[in-house]
Amino acid sequence: MISDEVNFCPRCGSSLELAQRFGRVRPVCQNCGWIFFPDPKVASAVLVERDHKVLLVRRANDPERGKWTLPAGFVDAGEDPARAAERECQEETGLRVEVKALLDVMAGLEHPRGAHIVIFYQAEILSGILVPGDDVDRVDFFSYKDLPPLAFKTTRKLLNQF
């Protein structure tokens, strides 16, 4: 919830109060007039194929622990989303990849800590050894006709395009 994200004004330190501003109820500083405008969280993901199979990772943490998804993660402030997708893939799978094409951009926010926007890229393997890392406990390639239980609607939507 937005009002839980910030309670005090970063400019003057006063308590924020909820008020109607720019068409929505927002935290507003009654002392100096500062208004909190939350920025969306952005994630990027890669679709990596080998021998007509897709690379998936199994989530080791909630939400959706034990279900599978594409290698993905949050884009850091100032980071190119394509480089973030490559970084996340290497962290989660041990594979160094190179983004080749933009596939889709989707609205996400499937859980409170999730991304508002997910950017999907197609990538090719450059090097590495397939090994789970970071916040996944398994990695593998799957046939599109025999996919394991998938974690997110956006993942299902993208894979259904193939």
HUCOR-V611014 format. One record per helix or strand of 3 or more residues. SS is the DSSP state (helix for helix, strand for strand). FROM is the first residue (numbers start at 1). TO is the last residue. If there is no record, write none. Layout:
BEGIN
ss:SS from:FROM to:TO
ss:SS from:FROM to:TO
END
This chain:
BEGIN
ss:helix from:2 to:5
ss:strand from:15 to:21
ss:strand from:24 to:29
ss:strand from:42 to:50
ss:strand from:53 to:59
ss:strand from:72 to:74
ss:helix from:81 to:93
ss:strand from:95 to:107
ss:strand from:117 to:128
ss:strand from:136 to:143
ss:helix from:153 to:160
END
